């Protein structure tokens, strides 16, 4: 999946999603971004929710060790976070099994 991020230059935080994850899940934007820079990181296609654009789910950790599930898409050369929250039990089990 490294090629997925080969041309990425940053993150897209528009007005519609800038504070959504904090208000819904107490996840700061910076924490969402941390996941993409820390290892281990697991990326899977999110085909179930991909109707108009290709979506992915990232499972990883913040700099503080918080395990997050981050759903995102790629727009031009930017990562657009759609949602970010703590991993649920099933996701945490999958993450730990595959890292």
N, CA and C of each residue as an Amber inpcrd file, in Angstrom:
protein
   297
   0.8030000  -1.2170000   0.0000000   0.0000000   0.0000000   0.0000000
   0.8430000   1.2760000   0.0000000   2.1690000   1.1270000   0.0440000
   3.0210000   2.3150000   0.0190000   2.7460000   3.1740000  -1.2000000
   2.4830000   2.5220000  -2.3400000   2.2120000   3.2650000  -3.5740000
   0.9600000   4.1270000  -3.4460000   0.0600000   3.7580000  -2.5620000
  -1.1580000   4.5370000  -2.3340000  -0.8170000   5.9500000  -1.8650000
   0.2660000   6.0860000  -1.1120000   0.6460000   7.3770000  -0.5380000
   1.8210000   8.0290000  -1.2590000   2.2400000   7.4810000  -2.3640000
   3.4380000   7.9570000  -3.0580000   3.3830000   9.4470000  -3.4120000
   2.2400000   9.9510000  -3.8360000   2.1330000  11.3500000  -4.2660000
   1.4190000  12.2520000  -3.2590000   1.1180000  11.7350000  -2.0860000
   0.3650000  12.4950000  -1.0890000   1.2220000  13.6180000  -0.5120000
   0.6240000  14.8170000  -0.4210000   1.3560000  15.9750000   0.0870000
   0.7780000  16.5230000   1.3910000  -0.3730000  16.0140000   1.8360000
  -0.9520000  16.5430000   3.0690000  -2.3580000  16.0260000   3.3090000
  -3.1000000  16.7900000   4.0860000  -4.4530000  16.4160000   4.4880000
  -5.4550000  17.4800000   4.0690000  -6.6640000  17.0630000   3.8240000
  -7.7620000  17.9500000   3.4310000  -8.7370000  18.0530000   4.5950000
  -8.7350000  19.1900000   5.2680000  -9.6650000  19.4350000   6.3770000
 -10.5780000  20.5880000   5.9790000 -11.6650000  20.2720000   5.3060000
 -12.5900000  21.3290000   4.9160000 -13.5360000  21.6430000   6.0680000
 -14.3300000  22.6930000   5.9020000 -15.2300000  23.1250000   6.9660000
 -16.2170000  22.0450000   7.3890000 -16.5750000  21.1620000   6.4680000
 -17.5480000  20.1220000   6.7820000 -17.0180000  19.0090000   7.6640000
 -15.6970000  18.8180000   7.6940000 -15.1600000  17.7190000   8.4930000
 -14.0880000  18.1310000   9.4980000 -13.8300000  19.4200000   9.6140000
 -12.7490000  19.9000000  10.4750000 -12.9140000  19.5060000  11.9430000
 -14.0920000  19.6400000  12.4980000 -14.3050000  19.3750000  13.9260000
 -15.2110000  18.1830000  14.1930000 -15.6730000  17.5300000  13.1610000
 -16.6450000  16.4410000  13.2860000 -16.1450000  15.2940000  14.1660000
 -14.9250000  14.8480000  13.9540000 -14.4210000  13.7010000  14.7000000
 -14.1750000  14.0100000  16.1670000 -13.8600000  15.2630000  16.4570000
 -13.6900000  15.6270000  17.8600000 -15.0470000  15.6760000  18.5620000
 -16.0290000  16.2760000  17.9090000 -17.3380000  16.3950000  18.5580000
 -18.0340000  15.0410000  18.6920000 -17.8290000  14.1360000  17.7370000
 -18.4860000  12.8290000  17.7880000 -17.6960000  11.7760000  18.5710000
 -16.3620000  11.8060000  18.4410000 -15.5560000  10.7040000  18.9850000
 -14.3700000  11.1520000  19.8410000 -14.2830000  12.4580000  20.1100000
 -13.1960000  12.9980000  20.9240000 -11.8140000  12.7050000  20.3160000
 -11.7400000  12.7420000  18.9710000 -10.4790000  12.5210000  18.2610000
 -10.0640000  13.8370000  17.5980000  -8.8950000  14.3200000  17.9640000
  -8.3620000  15.5410000  17.3560000  -7.8600000  15.2560000  15.9490000
  -7.8840000  16.2750000  15.0880000  -7.3940000  16.1060000  13.7210000
  -5.9450000  15.6210000  13.7020000  -5.1340000  16.1630000  14.5790000
  -3.7350000  15.7520000  14.6470000  -3.5780000  14.2840000  14.9960000
  -4.4590000  13.7680000  15.8370000  -4.4190000  12.3440000  16.1700000
  -4.7390000  11.5050000  14.9350000  -5.7140000  11.9600000  14.1570000
  -6.0530000  11.2500000  12.9120000  -4.8550000  11.2170000  11.9760000
  -4.1450000  12.3120000  11.8900000  -2.9720000  12.3930000  11.0220000
  -1.8370000  11.5140000  11.5370000  -1.6700000  11.4430000  12.8710000
  -0.6060000  10.6150000  13.4630000  -0.6220000   9.1930000  12.9230000
  -1.8160000   8.6420000  12.7750000  -1.9780000   7.2390000  12.3730000
  -1.1950000   6.9340000  11.0980000  -1.1440000   7.8780000  10.1650000
  -0.5000000   7.6530000   8.8740000   1.0310000   7.7080000   8.9400000
   1.5690000   8.2000000  10.0510000   3.0170000   8.3310000  10.1920000
   3.6180000   7.3250000  11.1620000   2.7790000   6.5640000  11.8430000
   3.2490000   5.6040000  12.8390000   3.0770000   4.1740000  12.3520000
   3.9390000   3.3260000  12.8370000   3.8720000   1.9010000  12.5220000
   3.5260000   1.1270000  13.7870000   2.8370000   0.0340000  13.6840000
   2.3070000  -0.5490000  12.4620000   1.0470000   0.1580000  11.9920000
   0.8620000   0.1470000  10.6770000  -0.3070000   0.7540000  10.0430000
  -0.8890000  -0.2650000   9.0790000  -2.1850000  -0.5010000   9.2020000
  -2.8790000  -1.4130000   8.2910000  -3.8830000  -0.6000000   7.4950000
  -3.8550000  -0.7520000   6.1680000  -4.8010000  -0.0830000   5.2750000
  -5.5950000  -1.1590000   4.5450000  -6.9120000  -1.0310000   4.5630000
  -7.7710000  -1.9500000   3.8070000  -8.7730000  -1.1330000   2.9990000
  -9.1980000  -1.6780000   1.8760000 -10.2330000  -1.0150000   1.0810000
 -11.5570000  -1.1080000   1.8260000 -12.3320000  -0.0460000   1.7730000
 -13.6560000  -0.0140000   2.4070000 -14.7000000  -0.0610000   1.2950000
 -14.7980000  -1.2020000   0.6430000 -15.7080000  -1.3530000  -0.4980000
 -17.1710000  -1.2280000  -0.1100000 -17.4980000  -1.5740000   1.1080000
 -18.8880000  -1.5390000   1.5650000 -19.4730000  -0.1230000   1.5040000
 -18.6440000   0.8730000   1.7870000 -19.1290000   2.2530000   1.8410000
 -18.6500000   3.1020000   0.6700000 -18.0630000   2.4870000  -0.3270000
 -17.4930000   3.2240000  -1.4590000 -18.4690000   3.2670000  -2.6230000
 -19.3420000   4.2090000  -2.6330000 -20.3040000   4.3380000  -3.7310000
 -19.8060000   5.3090000  -4.8010000 -19.3890000   6.5060000  -4.3910000
 -18.9830000   7.5280000  -5.3560000 -17.4630000   7.6260000  -5.5170000
 -16.7400000   7.3460000  -4.4470000 -15.2910000   7.4390000  -4.5100000
 -14.6900000   6.2990000  -3.6910000 -13.4840000   5.9340000  -4.0030000
 -12.8380000   4.8290000  -3.3080000 -12.4910000   5.2410000  -1.8840000
 -12.8900000   4.4130000  -0.9360000 -12.6020000   4.6740000   0.4680000
 -11.7190000   3.5770000   1.0390000 -11.0080000   3.9630000   2.0870000
 -10.1060000   3.0460000   2.7690000 -10.3090000   3.1860000   4.2700000
  -9.9040000   2.1450000   4.9840000  -9.8760000   2.1930000   6.4450000
  -8.4310000   1.9920000   6.8680000  -7.9720000   2.8540000   7.7460000
  -6.6240000   2.7430000   8.3040000  -6.7610000   2.3710000   9.7710000
  -5.9820000   1.3900000  10.1870000  -5.9340000   1.0000000  11.5870000
  -4.5190000   1.2570000  12.0710000  -4.4020000   2.1280000  13.0610000
  -3.0700000   2.4760000  13.5430000  -3.1230000   3.1870000  14.8700000
  -1.9490000   3.7080000  15.2650000  -1.8240000   4.3440000  16.5700000
  -1.4020000   5.8060000  16.4630000  -1.8640000   6.5630000  17.4280000
  -1.4450000   7.9560000  17.5430000  -0.0790000   8.0030000  18.2160000
   0.5090000   9.1780000  18.2650000   1.7860000   9.3370000  18.9690000
   1.6410000   8.9730000  20.4420000   0.4430000   9.1340000  20.9820000
   0.1800000   8.8150000  22.3840000  -0.2160000   7.3690000  22.6220000
  -0.2300000   6.5420000  21.5840000  -0.5460000   5.1300000  21.7410000
  -2.0210000   4.7820000  21.6450000  -2.8450000   5.7410000  21.2800000
  -4.2790000   5.4970000  21.1140000  -4.5060000   4.7660000  19.7940000
  -5.2550000   3.6670000  19.8290000  -5.5270000   2.8890000  18.6210000
  -6.7860000   3.4160000  17.9500000  -6.6170000   3.8970000  16.7100000
  -7.7210000   4.5150000  15.9910000  -8.0580000   3.7720000  14.7070000
  -9.3080000   3.8920000  14.3380000  -9.8170000   3.4650000  13.0370000
 -10.1360000   4.7430000  12.2820000  -9.4940000   4.9330000  11.1280000
  -9.6640000   6.1600000  10.3480000 -10.1360000   5.7910000   8.9430000
 -11.3320000   6.2340000   8.5930000 -11.8490000   6.0340000   7.2400000
 -11.4710000   7.2770000   6.4460000 -10.9190000   7.0410000   5.2380000
 -10.4420000   8.1800000   4.4480000 -10.5890000   7.8960000   2.9610000
 -10.4460000   8.9540000   2.1960000 -10.3750000   8.8590000   0.7450000
  -9.2190000   9.7310000   0.2870000  -8.8500000   9.5980000  -0.9570000
  -7.7810000  10.4220000  -1.5200000  -8.3920000  11.3800000  -2.5190000
  -8.0600000  12.6350000  -2.3830000  -8.5280000  13.6570000  -3.3100000
  -7.3180000  14.4210000  -3.8100000  -7.0710000  14.2740000  -5.0920000
  -5.8600000  14.8320000  -5.7050000  -4.6660000  14.2740000  -4.9420000
  -3.9040000  15.1070000  -4.2860000  -2.7200000  14.6500000  -3.5520000
  -2.9100000  14.7780000  -2.0390000  -4.1670000  14.7370000  -1.6150000
  -4.4800000  14.9230000  -0.1990000  -5.2660000  13.7500000   0.3710000
  -5.0330000  13.4750000   1.6550000  -5.8340000  12.5080000   2.3920000
  -6.9890000  13.2650000   3.0130000  -8.2110000  12.8430000   2.7170000
  -9.3910000  13.4520000   3.3180000  -9.9670000  12.4630000   4.3090000
  -9.8560000  12.7890000   5.5920000 -10.3860000  11.9370000   6.6460000
 -11.8990000  12.0900000   6.6790000 -12.5880000  10.9680000   6.5930000
 -14.0490000  10.9610000   6.6350000 -14.5240000  10.7510000   8.0590000
 -13.8990000   9.8100000   8.7600000 -14.2290000   9.6090000  10.1800000
 -13.0240000   9.0160000  10.8880000 -12.9370000   9.3070000  12.1620000
 -11.8700000   8.7720000  13.0070000 -12.4470000   8.5310000  14.3930000
 -12.1560000   7.3380000  14.9170000 -12.6660000   6.9680000  16.2410000
 -11.7690000   5.8880000  16.8170000 -11.9460000   5.6200000  18.0990000
 -11.2150000   4.5200000  18.7100000 -11.6210000   3.2150000  18.0460000
 -10.6610000   2.3050000  17.8830000 -10.9800000   0.9870000  17.3270000
 -11.9630000   0.2840000  18.2470000 -12.9190000  -0.4170000  17.6500000
 -13.8020000  -1.2470000  18.4610000 -13.0810000  -2.5710000  18.7330000
 -13.6910000  -3.4360000  19.4940000 -13.0480000  -4.6880000  19.8830000
 -12.6420000  -5.5550000  18.7080000 -13.5020000  -5.6640000  17.7330000
 -13.2230000  -6.4920000  16.5580000 -12.0500000  -5.9170000  15.7560000
 -12.0310000  -4.6010000  15.6000000 -10.9440000  -3.9350000  14.8710000
  -9.6260000  -4.0760000  15.6210000  -9.6700000  -3.9060000  16.9380000
  -8.4540000  -4.0360000  17.7510000  -7.8870000  -5.4630000  17.6380000
  -8.7650000  -6.4500000  17.6770000  -8.3440000  -7.8450000  17.5350000
  -7.6930000  -8.0760000  16.1690000  -8.3190000  -7.5500000  15.1030000
  -7.7720000  -7.6640000  13.7460000  -6.3990000  -6.9960000  13.6690000
  -6.2960000  -5.8050000  14.2320000  -5.0380000  -5.0380000  14.2090000
  -3.9260000  -5.7980000  14.9200000  -4.2250000  -6.2760000  16.0930000
  -3.2020000  -6.9700000  16.8700000  -2.8060000  -8.2980000  16.2280000
  -3.7400000  -8.9610000  15.5830000  -3.4530000 -10.2320000  14.9100000
  -2.5600000 -10.0300000  13.6950000  -2.7020000  -8.8850000  13.0000000
  -1.9980000  -8.6530000  11.7430000  -0.7840000  -7.7310000  11.8660000
  -0.3700000  -7.4510000  13.0830000   0.8290000  -6.6100000  13.2520000
   1.8780000  -7.3420000  14.0640000
